[in-house]
Amino acid sequence: MFITAQNRIALISVDGDPAVAIGQEEAGGQNVYVRQVGEALAELGWQVDMFTRRSSIEQPAVVQHGPQCRTIRLAAGPPEFMTRDNLFEHLPEFIRAFQDFQQREGFQYSLVHTNYWLSAWVGMQLKKRQPLVQVHTYHSLGAVKYQSVTEVPRIAAQRLAVEKSCLETVDRVVATSPQEAEHMRSLVSSQGAIEMIPCGTDIAQFGTVRRSAARQQLGIAPNAKLVFYVGRFDQRKGIETLARAVAMSEHRRQGNLQLIIGGGSRPGKSDGIERERIEELVADLDLTELTTFPGRIEHSNLSLYYAAADVCVVPSHYEPFGLVAIEAMASRTPVVASQVGGLRYTVVSGVTGFLVPPQDEIAFATAIDRVLALPRWRDHMGELGRHRVEAMFSWTGVATRLSDLYTQLLSQAPSQTAPVAVEATPPAASIAIQEPQIAA
């Protein structure tokens, strides 16, 4: 017998494990978003289960984050790291595992919040099998991403079809910035319901330490001009542009310029290969002596790096939102970022930092130098950035808006007091991988 609980929800993030250490390969903003939203929703009274794919035999099946929030890892393909573009064929197994979990627990989820297009497909398939409300956050749009890559993957057509079907059919799609909402309408579909709710950051974690104290703890000279990047090693993150911009900086000649490029890497994997390429470029640009690669930065230390920096650079070719930008702003550090996607929303150019054209190393160098040249202006922009984050981007505020949205949608949904039975092992034909039916 199944029961439903109106306050029990599932956050599905097949490819972004909310319990994994941030900075590992393909672990970034989506992982942070799901984990932080999940924990904040639990604080508001929801019972939150976050579902992801098990990517290592050594990973525990369940990670308990708090009394009402946990990560549940399901079998979907071999228990090893796989790139996102190779996961689609394993989604039917993920659906079976999700339904088996409900069968064992004796309840069905009344609402699922899916993340990224792979999870969107999972949610849409689940909705065909049981009554539920589906909310979705894209995190990245294929229609935008494929404009900035030289080689379009074979999965592209499937992804674009899923993203279109998702926008047109799920109960609500959450855009994390006005720019992302515009892209949905202009590039994906004119149909479907969109709600704009931004990402957030932990304002209690960031901004509690001053620059001088952070530098002392990290062993960085008080007079250093410190440029900081943190994120994945991926060509789309624009680290090459940053390195070339630093090489052009006027402050390089003064001898106190420092560059920290933080992020994890796995030797031999795509992330590790990109790091090796960047290290070679840094050497070619004669930046080795002033550049540090600390690797994956522990979450507990991340606030120190942000606080120690004079400027944080986000040179991405595209960002739907850009969590790094608001983490830096929360730390009172100005941001120089690409004028793309959600960064045009989070960073106020000339106020909390500067926005410049992507892949334009000259523009990045100029903006970086402007911040470094005027410490008083740097500090003023830092304070304005902190105020902006406090007012608009706390996780508590984000979770409150999501909670209100969930409550509204559940109140409008048909009665779920008599849920349909979930098959422990659905017929293979019912979960065959097919192009979703797209409305004309």
Helices and strands as residue ranges (DSSP letters): E 3-12, H 29-43, E 47-53, E 62-66, E 69-74, G 84-86, G 88-90, H 91-105, E 107-115, H 116-127, E 133-137, H 142-145, H 156-169, E 172-175, H 178-183, I 184-188, E 194-196, H 211-218, E 225-230, G 235-237, H 239-248, G 250-254, E 257-262, H 270-284, G 288-290, E 291-295, H 299-308, E 311-314, H 323-330, E 335-338, H 343-346, E 353-356, H 361-373, H 375-392, H 395-412, G 428-431
